[in-house]
C-alpha cells in the first residue's frame, strides 16, 4: 500500500508573509494563493526563492 502525499499551494497574506496550505482545503481568511501547487518540498523551495525579506511589510517602511 502506497501513501499519496497531499498537494500543497503557496499562499501569501497582506503582510507579504508566505506559507503553504493543503490544496484540498479552503484558504483561511487573509491568505491568497501565490505560487505553485505541488509537493510540500516543491512549495517550500519556491518560498525560499521568493521570500527574501522575512519582516512583515508594515515594518519594512
C-alpha distance matrix in Angstrom:
0.0 3.8 6.7 9.7 12.9 15.7 18.8 22.0 25.6 28.6 31.2 34.8 37.4 41.2 41.8 39.8 37.1 33.6 30.2 26.7 25.4 22.2 23.0 21.9 24.5 28.3 30.2 32.3 36.1 37.8 34.9 34.4 31.9 33.3 31.2 27.9 24.7 21.6 19.5 20.9 22.3 23.9 25.6 26.8 28.1 30.1 31.5 32.6 34.5 36.2 36.9 39.7 41.8 39.9 43.0 43.0 45.2 47.9 48.7 48.8 52.2
3.8 0.0 3.8 6.4 9.5 12.6 15.5 18.7 22.3 25.2 28.0 31.5 34.3 38.1 38.6 36.4 33.8 30.2 26.9 23.5 22.4 19.3 20.1 19.4 22.2 25.9 27.5 29.8 33.5 35.0 31.9 31.3 28.6 29.9 27.6 24.3 21.2 18.0 15.8 17.3 18.6 20.1 21.9 23.2 24.4 26.3 27.9 29.0 30.8 32.5 33.3 36.1 38.3 36.5 39.7 39.8 41.9 44.6 45.5 45.4 48.8
6.7 3.8 0.0 3.8 6.3 9.3 12.5 15.5 19.2 22.1 24.7 28.2 30.8 34.6 35.1 33.1 30.4 26.9 23.5 20.1 18.9 15.9 16.9 16.3 18.9 22.6 24.1 26.2 30.0 31.4 28.4 28.1 25.6 26.9 24.9 21.8 18.6 15.6 13.2 14.3 16.1 17.8 19.1 20.3 22.0 23.8 25.0 26.3 28.3 29.8 30.4 33.3 35.2 33.3 36.4 36.4 38.5 41.2 42.1 42.2 45.5
9.7 6.4 3.8 0.0 3.8 6.3 9.1 12.4 16.0 19.1 21.8 25.4 28.2 31.9 32.7 30.5 28.1 24.5 21.2 17.6 16.3 13.2 13.7 13.4 16.3 19.9 21.3 23.8 27.5 28.8 25.6 25.0 22.3 23.7 21.6 18.4 15.1 12.2 10.3 12.1 14.2 15.3 16.4 18.2 19.8 21.2 22.6 24.2 25.9 27.2 28.0 31.1 33.1 31.4 34.4 34.2 36.1 38.9 40.0 39.9 43.1
12.9 9.5 6.3 3.8 0.0 3.8 6.6 9.3 13.0 15.8 18.5 22.1 24.9 28.6 29.2 26.9 24.4 20.8 17.6 14.0 13.1 10.4 11.5 12.0 14.5 18.0 18.9 21.2 24.8 25.9 22.6 22.1 19.5 20.7 18.6 15.7 12.5 9.6 7.2 8.4 10.7 12.1 13.0 14.5 16.4 17.8 19.0 20.6 22.5 23.7 24.3 27.4 29.4 27.6 30.7 30.5 32.5 35.3 36.3 36.2 39.5
15.7 12.6 9.3 6.3 3.8 0.0 3.8 6.5 10.2 13.3 15.7 19.3 22.0 25.7 26.6 24.5 22.2 18.7 15.4 11.7 10.1 6.9 7.8 8.2 10.8 14.3 15.2 17.7 21.3 22.5 19.4 18.8 16.3 18.0 16.4 13.8 10.3 8.3 7.0 8.0 11.2 12.0 11.9 13.9 16.2 16.9 17.8 20.0 21.8 22.5 23.0 26.3 28.0 26.2 29.0 28.4 30.2 32.9 34.2 34.3 37.4
18.8 15.5 12.5 9.1 6.6 3.8 0.0 3.8 7.0 10.3 13.0 16.7 19.6 23.3 24.3 22.0 20.1 16.4 13.6 9.8 8.6 6.0 5.6 7.6 10.2 13.1 13.6 16.5 19.8 20.6 17.2 16.1 13.2 14.6 12.9 10.1 6.6 5.1 5.3 7.0 10.1 9.8 9.3 12.0 14.1 14.1 15.3 17.9 19.2 19.6 20.4 23.9 25.8 24.3 27.1 26.4 27.9 30.7 32.2 32.0 35.0
22.0 18.7 15.5 12.4 9.3 6.5 3.8 0.0 3.8 6.8 9.3 13.0 16.0 19.7 20.6 18.3 16.3 12.7 9.9 6.2 5.3 4.4 4.8 8.0 9.4 11.6 11.1 13.7 17.0 17.3 13.8 12.9 10.2 11.6 10.2 8.3 5.5 5.4 5.9 5.9 9.2 8.8 6.9 9.5 12.1 11.7 12.2 15.1 16.6 16.6 17.1 20.7 22.3 20.7 23.4 22.7 24.1 27.0 28.4 28.3 31.3
25.6 22.3 19.2 16.0 13.0 10.2 7.0 3.8 0.0 3.8 6.3 10.0 13.2 16.6 17.8 15.3 13.9 10.5 8.5 5.5 5.4 6.3 5.5 9.2 10.0 11.0 9.6 12.4 15.0 14.9 11.1 9.6 6.6 7.8 6.9 5.9 4.3 6.5 8.4 8.3 10.9 9.4 6.6 9.6 11.9 10.3 10.6 14.0 15.0 14.2 14.9 18.6 20.1 18.9 21.4 20.4 21.3 24.3 26.0 25.7 28.5
28.6 25.2 22.1 19.1 15.8 13.3 10.3 6.8 3.8 0.0 3.8 7.0 10.5 13.9 14.7 11.9 10.5 7.0 6.0 4.6 6.6 9.0 9.0 12.7 12.7 13.0 10.5 12.6 14.6 13.5 9.8 8.5 5.9 5.6 5.1 6.0 6.6 8.8 10.3 9.3 10.9 9.4 5.8 7.9 10.1 8.0 7.4 11.1 12.0 10.8 11.2 15.0 16.4 15.3 17.8 16.9 17.8 21.0 22.5 22.0 24.8
31.2 28.0 24.7 21.8 18.5 15.7 13.0 9.3 6.3 3.8 0.0 3.8 7.0 10.4 11.6 9.4 8.3 5.7 5.4 5.6 6.8 10.0 10.1 13.3 12.3 11.6 8.4 9.7 11.2 9.8 6.0 5.3 4.4 5.1 7.0 9.1 9.7 12.3 13.7 12.4 14.3 13.2 9.4 10.7 13.2 10.9 9.2 12.9 13.9 11.8 11.5 15.2 15.8 14.4 16.2 14.6 15.3 18.2 20.1 20.0 22.6
34.8 31.5 28.2 25.4 22.1 19.3 16.7 13.0 10.0 7.0 3.8 0.0 3.8 7.0 7.9 5.7 5.4 4.5 6.4 8.5 10.0 13.5 13.8 16.8 15.3 14.0 10.4 10.6 11.0 8.4 5.4 5.5 6.5 6.1 8.9 11.9 13.2 15.8 17.1 15.4 16.8 15.8 12.0 12.6 14.7 12.2 9.7 13.1 13.9 11.1 10.0 13.4 13.3 12.0 13.2 11.2 11.6 14.4 16.6 16.4 18.9
37.4 34.3 30.8 28.2 24.9 22.0 19.6 16.0 13.2 10.5 7.0 3.8 0.0 3.8 5.4 5.3 5.6 6.8 8.6 11.1 12.1 15.6 16.1 18.7 16.5 14.5 10.7 9.8 9.0 5.7 4.5 6.4 9.0 9.4 12.5 15.5 16.6 19.2 20.4 18.5 20.1 19.4 15.6 15.8 18.1 15.8 13.0 16.0 17.0 13.9 12.2 15.1 14.0 12.4 12.5 9.6 10.0 12.0 14.6 15.1 17.2
41.2 38.1 34.6 31.9 28.6 25.7 23.3 19.7 16.6 13.9 10.4 7.0 3.8 0.0 3.8 5.4 7.5 9.8 12.2 14.9 15.9 19.3 19.6 22.0 19.7 17.4 13.7 12.4 10.5 6.7 7.3 8.8 11.7 11.6 15.0 18.4 19.8 22.6 24.0 22.2 23.6 22.6 19.0 19.1 21.0 18.4 15.7 18.3 18.9 15.5 13.7 16.0 14.3 13.2 12.3 8.9 8.0 9.5 12.7 13.3 14.6
41.8 38.6 35.1 32.7 29.2 26.6 24.3 20.6 17.8 14.7 11.6 7.9 5.4 3.8 0.0 3.8 5.5 8.9 11.8 15.1 16.8 20.5 21.3 23.9 21.7 19.8 16.0 14.5 13.1 9.6 9.8 11.5 13.9 13.2 16.0 19.4 21.0 23.4 24.4 22.1 23.1 22.5 18.9 18.2 20.0 17.9 14.6 16.7 17.5 14.2 11.7 13.5 11.2 9.9 8.5 5.0 4.8 6.7 9.3 10.0 12.0
39.8 36.4 33.1 30.5 26.9 24.5 22.0 18.3 15.3 11.9 9.4 5.7 5.3 5.4 3.8 0.0 3.8 6.4 9.9 13.1 15.3 18.9 19.5 22.5 20.8 19.3 15.5 14.9 14.2 10.7 9.6 10.3 11.7 10.2 12.7 16.1 18.1 20.5 21.6 19.5 20.2 19.2 15.8 15.3 16.7 14.3 11.3 13.4 13.9 10.5 8.4 10.6 9.2 8.5 8.6 6.4 6.1 9.3 11.3 10.8 13.2
37.1 33.8 30.4 28.1 24.4 22.2 20.1 16.3 13.9 10.5 8.3 5.4 5.6 7.5 5.5 3.8 0.0 3.8 6.9 10.5 13.0 16.8 18.0 21.0 19.2 18.2 14.5 13.7 13.8 10.9 9.3 10.8 11.9 10.8 12.7 15.6 17.1 19.0 19.5 17.0 17.7 17.4 13.9 12.9 14.8 13.1 9.6 11.6 13.1 10.5 7.7 10.3 9.0 7.0 7.9 6.4 8.1 10.9 12.2 12.3 15.3
33.6 30.2 26.9 24.5 20.8 18.7 16.4 12.7 10.5 7.0 5.7 4.5 6.8 9.8 8.9 6.4 3.8 0.0 3.8 7.1 10.0 13.7 14.8 18.1 16.8 16.3 12.9 12.9 14.0 11.7 9.0 9.7 9.7 8.6 9.9 12.2 13.6 15.2 15.7 13.3 14.1 13.7 10.2 9.4 11.7 10.0 6.7 9.4 11.2 9.1 7.1 10.5 10.6 8.8 10.9 10.1 11.7 14.7 15.8 15.6 18.7
30.2 26.9 23.5 21.2 17.6 15.4 13.6 9.9 8.5 6.0 5.4 6.4 8.6 12.2 11.8 9.9 6.9 3.8 0.0 3.8 6.8 10.4 12.2 15.2 14.0 14.2 11.2 11.4 13.4 12.1 9.1 10.1 9.7 9.7 10.4 11.8 12.1 13.2 13.2 10.5 12.1 12.3 8.7 8.0 11.3 10.3 7.6 10.4 12.8 11.6 10.0 13.4 13.8 11.5 13.7 13.0 15.0 17.7 18.8 19.0 22.1
26.7 23.5 20.1 17.6 14.0 11.7 9.8 6.2 5.5 4.6 5.6 8.5 11.1 14.9 15.1 13.1 10.5 7.1 3.8 0.0 3.8 6.9 8.8 12.0 11.3 12.3 10.0 11.2 14.0 13.5 10.1 10.4 9.0 9.8 9.7 9.9 9.2 10.1 10.0 7.6 10.1 10.3 6.8 7.4 10.8 10.2 8.7 11.7 13.9 13.3 12.6 16.1 17.1 15.0 17.5 16.8 18.6 21.3 22.5 22.6 25.7
25.4 22.4 18.9 16.3 13.1 10.1 8.6 5.3 5.4 6.6 6.8 10.0 12.1 15.9 16.8 15.3 13.0 10.0 6.8 3.8 0.0 3.8 6.1 8.6 7.6 8.8 7.3 9.0 12.3 12.8 9.7 10.1 8.9 11.0 11.3 11.2 9.4 10.5 10.7 9.0 12.3 12.5 9.4 10.7 14.1 13.4 12.3 15.5 17.5 16.6 16.1 19.7 20.4 18.2 20.3 19.1 20.8 23.2 24.8 25.2 28.1
22.2 19.3 15.9 13.2 10.4 6.9 6.0 4.4 6.3 9.0 10.0 13.5 15.6 19.3 20.5 18.9 16.8 13.7 10.4 6.9 3.8 0.0 3.8 5.5 5.6 8.4 8.5 10.8 14.4 15.6 12.6 12.6 11.0 13.4 13.1 12.0 9.1 9.6 9.7 8.9 12.7 12.9 10.7 12.6 15.8 15.4 15.0 18.0 19.9 19.5 19.3 23.0 23.9 21.9 24.1 22.9 24.5 26.9 28.6 29.0 31.9
23.0 20.1 16.9 13.7 11.5 7.8 5.6 4.8 5.5 9.0 10.1 13.8 16.1 19.6 21.3 19.5 18.0 14.8 12.2 8.8 6.1 3.8 0.0 3.8 5.5 7.7 8.3 11.6 14.8 16.0 12.8 11.7 9.5 12.1 11.8 10.4 7.2 8.6 10.1 10.6 14.0 13.3 11.2 14.0 16.6 15.5 15.8 19.1 20.4 19.7 20.1 23.9 25.1 23.4 25.6 24.2 25.4 27.9 29.9 30.0 32.7
21.9 19.4 16.3 13.4 12.0 8.2 7.6 8.0 9.2 12.7 13.3 16.8 18.7 22.0 23.9 22.5 21.0 18.1 15.2 12.0 8.6 5.5 3.8 0.0 3.8 6.9 9.2 12.3 15.5 17.5 14.9 14.1 12.5 15.6 15.5 14.0 10.7 11.6 12.7 13.3 16.9 16.5 14.8 17.4 20.1 19.3 19.5 22.7 24.1 23.4 23.8 27.5 28.5 26.6 28.6 27.0 28.2 30.5 32.7 33.0 35.6
24.5 22.2 18.9 16.3 14.5 10.8 10.2 9.4 10.0 12.7 12.3 15.3 16.5 19.7 21.7 20.8 19.2 16.8 14.0 11.3 7.6 5.6 5.5 3.8 0.0 3.8 6.3 8.8 12.2 14.5 12.4 12.5 11.9 15.3 16.1 15.4 12.6 14.0 14.8 14.6 18.3 18.2 15.7 17.9 21.0 20.0 19.5 22.8 24.5 23.4 23.2 26.9 27.4 25.2 26.8 24.9 26.2 28.1 30.4 31.1 33.6
28.3 25.9 22.6 19.9 18.0 14.3 13.1 11.6 11.0 13.0 11.6 14.0 14.5 17.4 19.8 19.3 18.2 16.3 14.2 12.3 8.8 8.4 7.7 6.9 3.8 0.0 3.8 6.4 9.1 11.7 10.1 10.3 10.6 14.3 15.9 16.1 13.9 16.1 17.4 17.0 20.5 20.0 17.2 19.3 22.3 20.8 20.0 23.5 24.9 23.3 22.9 26.6 26.8 24.7 25.9 23.5 24.5 26.1 28.7 29.6 31.7
30.2 27.5 24.1 21.3 18.9 15.2 13.6 11.1 9.6 10.5 8.4 10.4 10.7 13.7 16.0 15.5 14.5 12.9 11.2 10.0 7.3 8.5 8.3 9.2 6.3 3.8 0.0 3.8 6.5 8.4 6.4 7.0 8.0 11.6 13.7 14.6 13.2 15.6 17.0 16.1 19.3 18.7 15.5 17.2 20.2 18.5 17.2 20.8 22.2 20.2 19.6 23.2 23.2 21.2 22.2 19.8 20.7 22.4 25.0 25.8 27.9
32.3 29.8 26.2 23.8 21.2 17.7 16.5 13.7 12.4 12.6 9.7 10.6 9.8 12.4 14.5 14.9 13.7 12.9 11.4 11.2 9.0 10.8 11.6 12.3 8.8 6.4 3.8 0.0 3.8 6.3 5.9 8.4 10.5 13.6 16.1 17.4 16.3 18.6 19.5 18.0 21.0 20.9 17.5 18.5 21.8 20.2 18.3 21.6 23.3 21.2 19.9 23.3 22.7 20.3 20.8 18.1 19.3 20.5 23.1 24.4 26.4
36.1 33.5 30.0 27.5 24.8 21.3 19.8 17.0 15.0 14.6 11.2 11.0 9.0 10.5 13.1 14.2 13.8 14.0 13.4 14.0 12.3 14.4 14.8 15.5 12.2 9.1 6.5 3.8 0.0 3.8 5.6 8.4 11.5 14.4 17.4 19.4 18.8 21.5 22.7 21.1 24.0 23.6 20.0 20.9 24.0 22.0 19.9 23.2 24.6 22.0 20.6 23.8 22.7 20.5 20.4 17.2 17.9 18.6 21.6 23.1 24.6
37.8 35.0 31.4 28.8 25.9 22.5 20.6 17.3 14.9 13.5 9.8 8.4 5.7 6.7 9.6 10.7 10.9 11.7 12.1 13.5 12.8 15.6 16.0 17.5 14.5 11.7 8.4 6.3 3.8 0.0 3.8 6.9 10.5 12.5 15.9 18.4 18.6 21.4 22.7 21.0 23.4 22.8 19.0 19.7 22.5 20.3 17.8 21.0 22.2 19.3 17.8 20.8 19.5 17.6 17.2 14.0 14.3 15.1 18.2 19.5 21.0
34.9 31.9 28.4 25.6 22.6 19.4 17.2 13.8 11.1 9.8 6.0 5.4 4.5 7.3 9.8 9.6 9.3 9.0 9.1 10.1 9.7 12.6 12.8 14.9 12.4 10.1 6.4 5.9 5.6 3.8 0.0 3.8 6.9 9.1 12.2 14.6 14.8 17.6 19.1 17.5 19.9 19.1 15.4 16.3 19.0 16.7 14.6 18.0 19.1 16.4 15.3 18.6 18.0 16.3 16.7 14.0 14.4 16.2 18.9 19.6 21.6
34.4 31.3 28.1 25.0 22.1 18.8 16.1 12.9 9.6 8.5 5.3 5.5 6.4 8.8 11.5 10.3 10.8 9.7 10.1 10.4 10.1 12.6 11.7 14.1 12.5 10.3 7.0 8.4 8.4 6.9 3.8 0.0 3.8 6.2 9.6 12.0 12.6 15.9 17.9 17.1 19.3 17.8 14.3 16.0 18.1 15.4 14.0 17.7 18.1 15.4 15.1 18.6 18.6 17.5 18.3 15.8 15.7 18.0 20.8 20.8 22.7
31.9 28.6 25.6 22.3 19.5 16.3 13.2 10.2 6.6 5.9 4.4 6.5 9.0 11.7 13.9 11.7 11.9 9.7 9.7 9.0 8.9 11.0 9.5 12.5 11.9 10.6 8.0 10.5 11.5 10.5 6.9 3.8 0.0 3.8 6.3 8.4 9.0 12.4 14.8 14.5 16.6 14.7 11.4 13.7 15.6 12.8 12.2 16.0 16.2 13.9 14.4 18.0 18.8 18.0 19.6 17.6 17.6 20.4 22.8 22.4 24.6
33.3 29.9 26.9 23.7 20.7 18.0 14.6 11.6 7.8 5.6 5.1 6.1 9.4 11.6 13.2 10.2 10.8 8.6 9.7 9.8 11.0 13.4 12.1 15.6 15.3 14.3 11.6 13.6 14.4 12.5 9.1 6.2 3.8 0.0 3.7 7.1 9.2 12.5 14.9 14.6 15.8 13.5 10.4 12.5 13.6 10.2 9.8 13.5 13.0 10.5 11.6 15.1 16.3 16.1 17.9 16.4 16.1 19.3 21.4 20.5 22.7
31.2 27.6 24.9 21.6 18.6 16.4 12.9 10.2 6.9 5.1 7.0 8.9 12.5 15.0 16.0 12.7 12.7 9.9 10.4 9.7 11.3 13.1 11.8 15.5 16.1 15.9 13.7 16.1 17.4 15.9 12.2 9.6 6.3 3.7 0.0 3.8 6.8 9.7 12.3 12.5 13.2 10.4 7.9 10.5 10.9 7.6 8.5 11.9 11.2 9.5 11.5 14.9 16.9 16.9 19.4 18.5 18.5 22.0 23.7 22.4 24.9
27.9 24.3 21.8 18.4 15.7 13.8 10.1 8.3 5.9 6.0 9.1 11.9 15.5 18.4 19.4 16.1 15.6 12.2 11.8 9.9 11.2 12.0 10.4 14.0 15.4 16.1 14.6 17.4 19.4 18.4 14.6 12.0 8.4 7.1 3.8 0.0 3.8 6.3 9.3 10.5 11.2 8.0 6.5 10.0 10.2 7.7 9.7 12.8 12.3 11.8 13.9 17.3 19.6 19.5 22.2 21.7 22.0 25.4 27.0 25.8 28.4
24.7 21.2 18.6 15.1 12.5 10.3 6.6 5.5 4.3 6.6 9.7 13.2 16.6 19.8 21.0 18.1 17.1 13.6 12.1 9.2 9.4 9.1 7.2 10.7 12.6 13.9 13.2 16.3 18.8 18.6 14.8 12.6 9.0 9.2 6.8 3.8 0.0 3.8 7.2 8.9 10.6 8.1 6.8 10.6 11.7 10.1 11.8 14.9 15.1 14.9 16.5 20.0 22.1 21.4 24.2 23.5 24.1 27.4 29.0 28.2 31.0
21.6 18.0 15.6 12.2 9.6 8.3 5.1 5.4 6.5 8.8 12.3 15.8 19.2 22.6 23.4 20.5 19.0 15.2 13.2 10.1 10.5 9.6 8.6 11.6 14.0 16.1 15.6 18.6 21.5 21.4 17.6 15.9 12.4 12.5 9.7 6.3 3.8 0.0 3.8 6.6 8.1 6.0 6.3 9.7 10.6 10.3 12.4 14.8 15.4 16.1 17.7 20.9 23.3 22.5 25.6 25.3 26.4 29.6 30.9 30.1 33.1
19.5 15.8 13.2 10.3 7.2 7.0 5.3 5.9 8.4 10.3 13.7 17.1 20.4 24.0 24.4 21.6 19.5 15.7 13.2 10.0 10.7 9.7 10.1 12.7 14.8 17.4 17.0 19.5 22.7 22.7 19.1 17.9 14.8 14.9 12.3 9.3 7.2 3.8 0.0 3.8 5.4 5.2 6.3 8.6 9.9 10.8 12.6 14.3 15.7 16.9 18.1 21.1 23.5 22.3 25.6 25.6 27.2 30.4 31.3 30.7 33.9
20.9 17.3 14.3 12.1 8.4 8.0 7.0 5.9 8.3 9.3 12.4 15.4 18.5 22.2 22.1 19.5 17.0 13.3 10.5 7.6 9.0 8.9 10.6 13.3 14.6 17.0 16.1 18.0 21.1 21.0 17.5 17.1 14.5 14.6 12.5 10.5 8.9 6.6 3.8 0.0 3.8 5.5 5.3 6.1 8.6 10.0 10.7 12.3 14.4 15.7 16.0 19.0 21.0 19.5 22.7 23.0 24.9 27.9 28.6 28.2 31.6
22.3 18.6 16.1 14.2 10.7 11.2 10.1 9.2 10.9 10.9 14.3 16.8 20.1 23.6 23.1 20.2 17.7 14.1 12.1 10.1 12.3 12.7 14.0 16.9 18.3 20.5 19.3 21.0 24.0 23.4 19.9 19.3 16.6 15.8 13.2 11.2 10.6 8.1 5.4 3.8 0.0 3.8 5.5 5.1 6.0 8.6 9.8 10.4 12.4 14.4 15.1 17.6 20.1 19.0 22.5 23.3 25.2 28.4 28.7 28.0 31.5
23.9 20.1 17.8 15.3 12.1 12.0 9.8 8.8 9.4 9.4 13.2 15.8 19.4 22.6 22.5 19.2 17.4 13.7 12.3 10.3 12.5 12.9 13.3 16.5 18.2 20.0 18.7 20.9 23.6 22.8 19.1 17.8 14.7 13.5 10.4 8.0 8.1 6.0 5.2 5.5 3.8 0.0 3.8 5.5 5.1 6.3 8.8 10.0 10.8 12.7 14.2 16.9 19.7 19.1 22.6 23.2 24.5 28.0 28.6 27.5 30.7
25.6 21.9 19.1 16.4 13.0 11.9 9.3 6.9 6.6 5.8 9.4 12.0 15.6 19.0 18.9 15.8 13.9 10.2 8.7 6.8 9.4 10.7 11.2 14.8 15.7 17.2 15.5 17.5 20.0 19.0 15.4 14.3 11.4 10.4 7.9 6.5 6.8 6.3 6.3 5.3 5.5 3.8 0.0 3.8 5.4 5.1 6.4 8.7 10.0 10.8 11.8 15.0 17.3 16.5 19.7 19.9 21.3 24.6 25.4 24.6 27.8
26.8 23.2 20.3 18.2 14.5 13.9 12.0 9.5 9.6 7.9 10.7 12.6 15.8 19.1 18.2 15.3 12.9 9.4 8.0 7.4 10.7 12.6 14.0 17.4 17.9 19.3 17.2 18.5 20.9 19.7 16.3 16.0 13.7 12.5 10.5 10.0 10.6 9.7 8.6 6.1 5.1 5.5 3.8 0.0 3.8 5.4 5.0 6.2 8.7 10.1 10.2 13.0 15.2 14.1 17.6 18.3 20.2 23.4 23.7 22.9 26.4
28.1 24.4 22.0 19.8 16.4 16.2 14.1 12.1 11.9 10.1 13.2 14.7 18.1 21.0 20.0 16.7 14.8 11.7 11.3 10.8 14.1 15.8 16.6 20.1 21.0 22.3 20.2 21.8 24.0 22.5 19.0 18.1 15.6 13.6 10.9 10.2 11.7 10.6 9.9 8.6 6.0 5.1 5.4 3.8 0.0 3.8 5.5 5.1 6.4 9.0 10.2 12.3 15.3 15.0 18.7 19.9 21.3 24.8 24.9 23.5 26.9
30.1 26.3 23.8 21.2 17.8 16.9 14.1 11.7 10.3 8.0 10.9 12.2 15.8 18.4 17.9 14.3 13.1 10.0 10.3 10.2 13.4 15.4 15.5 19.3 20.0 20.8 18.5 20.2 22.0 20.3 16.7 15.4 12.8 10.2 7.6 7.7 10.1 10.3 10.8 10.0 8.6 6.3 5.1 5.4 3.8 0.0 3.8 5.4 5.2 6.4 8.4 11.1 14.1 14.2 17.7 18.4 19.2 22.9 23.3 21.8 25.0
31.5 27.9 25.0 22.6 19.0 17.8 15.3 12.2 10.6 7.4 9.2 9.7 13.0 15.7 14.6 11.3 9.6 6.7 7.6 8.7 12.3 15.0 15.8 19.5 19.5 20.0 17.2 18.3 19.9 17.8 14.6 14.0 12.2 9.8 8.5 9.7 11.8 12.4 12.6 10.7 9.8 8.8 6.4 5.0 5.5 3.8 0.0 3.8 5.3 5.3 5.5 8.7 11.0 10.7 14.1 14.8 16.0 19.5 19.9 18.7 22.0
32.6 29.0 26.3 24.2 20.6 20.0 17.9 15.1 14.0 11.1 12.9 13.1 16.0 18.3 16.7 13.4 11.6 9.4 10.4 11.7 15.5 18.0 19.1 22.7 22.8 23.5 20.8 21.6 23.2 21.0 18.0 17.7 16.0 13.5 11.9 12.8 14.9 14.8 14.3 12.3 10.4 10.0 8.7 6.2 5.1 5.4 3.8 0.0 3.8 5.8 5.8 7.3 10.3 10.3 14.0 15.7 17.1 20.6 20.3 18.8 22.2
34.5 30.8 28.3 25.9 22.5 21.8 19.2 16.6 15.0 12.0 13.9 13.9 17.0 18.9 17.5 13.9 13.1 11.2 12.8 13.9 17.5 19.9 20.4 24.1 24.5 24.9 22.2 23.3 24.6 22.2 19.1 18.1 16.2 13.0 11.2 12.3 15.1 15.4 15.7 14.4 12.4 10.8 10.0 8.7 6.4 5.2 5.3 3.8 0.0 3.8 6.0 7.1 10.7 11.9 15.3 16.9 17.5 21.2 21.0 18.9 22.1
36.2 32.5 29.8 27.2 23.7 22.5 19.6 16.6 14.2 10.8 11.8 11.1 13.9 15.5 14.2 10.5 10.5 9.1 11.6 13.3 16.6 19.5 19.7 23.4 23.4 23.3 20.2 21.2 22.0 19.3 16.4 15.4 13.9 10.5 9.5 11.8 14.9 16.1 16.9 15.7 14.4 12.7 10.8 10.1 9.0 6.4 5.3 5.8 3.8 0.0 3.8 5.8 8.9 10.3 13.3 14.2 14.3 18.1 18.4 16.2 19.2
36.9 33.3 30.4 28.0 24.3 23.0 20.4 17.1 14.9 11.2 11.5 10.0 12.2 13.7 11.7 8.4 7.7 7.1 10.0 12.6 16.1 19.3 20.1 23.8 23.2 22.9 19.6 19.9 20.6 17.8 15.3 15.1 14.4 11.6 11.5 13.9 16.5 17.7 18.1 16.0 15.1 14.2 11.8 10.2 10.2 8.4 5.5 5.8 6.0 3.8 0.0 3.8 5.8 6.5 9.7 10.8 11.6 15.3 15.2 13.5 16.8
39.7 36.1 33.3 31.1 27.4 26.3 23.9 20.7 18.6 15.0 15.2 13.4 15.1 16.0 13.5 10.6 10.3 10.5 13.4 16.1 19.7 23.0 23.9 27.5 26.9 26.6 23.2 23.3 23.8 20.8 18.6 18.6 18.0 15.1 14.9 17.3 20.0 20.9 21.1 19.0 17.6 16.9 15.0 13.0 12.3 11.1 8.7 7.3 7.1 5.8 3.8 0.0 3.8 6.3 9.2 11.4 12.0 15.4 14.6 12.3 15.6
41.8 38.3 35.2 33.1 29.4 28.0 25.8 22.3 20.1 16.4 15.8 13.3 14.0 14.3 11.2 9.2 9.0 10.6 13.8 17.1 20.4 23.9 25.1 28.5 27.4 26.8 23.2 22.7 22.7 19.5 18.0 18.6 18.8 16.3 16.9 19.6 22.1 23.3 23.5 21.0 20.1 19.7 17.3 15.2 15.3 14.1 11.0 10.3 10.7 8.9 5.8 3.8 0.0 3.8 5.6 8.2 9.0 12.0 10.8 8.8 12.3
39.9 36.5 33.3 31.4 27.6 26.2 24.3 20.7 18.9 15.3 14.4 12.0 12.4 13.2 9.9 8.5 7.0 8.8 11.5 15.0 18.2 21.9 23.4 26.6 25.2 24.7 21.2 20.3 20.5 17.6 16.3 17.5 18.0 16.1 16.9 19.5 21.4 22.5 22.3 19.5 19.0 19.1 16.5 14.1 15.0 14.2 10.7 10.3 11.9 10.3 6.5 6.3 3.8 0.0 3.8 6.4 8.8 11.4 10.3 9.6 13.4
43.0 39.7 36.4 34.4 30.7 29.0 27.1 23.4 21.4 17.8 16.2 13.2 12.5 12.3 8.5 8.6 7.9 10.9 13.7 17.5 20.3 24.1 25.6 28.6 26.8 25.9 22.2 20.8 20.4 17.2 16.7 18.3 19.6 17.9 19.4 22.2 24.2 25.6 25.6 22.7 22.5 22.6 19.7 17.6 18.7 17.7 14.1 14.0 15.3 13.3 9.7 9.2 5.6 3.8 0.0 3.8 6.3 8.2 6.6 6.6 10.3
43.0 39.8 36.4 34.2 30.5 28.4 26.4 22.7 20.4 16.9 14.6 11.2 9.6 8.9 5.0 6.4 6.4 10.1 13.0 16.8 19.1 22.9 24.2 27.0 24.9 23.5 19.8 18.1 17.2 14.0 14.0 15.8 17.6 16.4 18.5 21.7 23.5 25.3 25.6 23.0 23.3 23.2 19.9 18.3 19.9 18.4 14.8 15.7 16.9 14.2 10.8 11.4 8.2 6.4 3.8 0.0 3.8 5.5 5.8 6.8 9.8
45.2 41.9 38.5 36.1 32.5 30.2 27.9 24.1 21.3 17.8 15.3 11.6 10.0 8.0 4.8 6.1 8.1 11.7 15.0 18.6 20.8 24.5 25.4 28.2 26.2 24.5 20.7 19.3 17.9 14.3 14.4 15.7 17.6 16.1 18.5 22.0 24.1 26.4 27.2 24.9 25.2 24.5 21.3 20.2 21.3 19.2 16.0 17.1 17.5 14.3 11.6 12.0 9.0 8.8 6.3 3.8 0.0 3.8 5.6 5.3 7.4
47.9 44.6 41.2 38.9 35.3 32.9 30.7 27.0 24.3 21.0 18.2 14.4 12.0 9.5 6.7 9.3 10.9 14.7 17.7 21.3 23.2 26.9 27.9 30.5 28.1 26.1 22.4 20.5 18.6 15.1 16.2 18.0 20.4 19.3 22.0 25.4 27.4 29.6 30.4 27.9 28.4 28.0 24.6 23.4 24.8 22.9 19.5 20.6 21.2 18.1 15.3 15.4 12.0 11.4 8.2 5.5 3.8 0.0 3.8 5.7 6.4
48.7 45.5 42.1 40.0 36.3 34.2 32.2 28.4 26.0 22.5 20.1 16.6 14.6 12.7 9.3 11.3 12.2 15.8 18.8 22.5 24.8 28.6 29.9 32.7 30.4 28.7 25.0 23.1 21.6 18.2 18.9 20.8 22.8 21.4 23.7 27.0 29.0 30.9 31.3 28.6 28.7 28.6 25.4 23.7 24.9 23.3 19.9 20.3 21.0 18.4 15.2 14.6 10.8 10.3 6.6 5.8 5.6 3.8 0.0 3.8 5.4
48.8 45.4 42.2 39.9 36.2 34.3 32.0 28.3 25.7 22.0 20.0 16.4 15.1 13.3 10.0 10.8 12.3 15.6 19.0 22.6 25.2 29.0 30.0 33.0 31.1 29.6 25.8 24.4 23.1 19.5 19.6 20.8 22.4 20.5 22.4 25.8 28.2 30.1 30.7 28.2 28.0 27.5 24.6 22.9 23.5 21.8 18.7 18.8 18.9 16.2 13.5 12.3 8.8 9.6 6.6 6.8 5.3 5.7 3.8 0.0 3.8
52.2 48.8 45.5 43.1 39.5 37.4 35.0 31.3 28.5 24.8 22.6 18.9 17.2 14.6 12.0 13.2 15.3 18.7 22.1 25.7 28.1 31.9 32.7 35.6 33.6 31.7 27.9 26.4 24.6 21.0 21.6 22.7 24.6 22.7 24.9 28.4 31.0 33.1 33.9 31.6 31.5 30.7 27.8 26.4 26.9 25.0 22.0 22.2 22.1 19.2 16.8 15.6 12.3 13.4 10.3 9.8 7.4 6.4 5.4 3.8 0.0
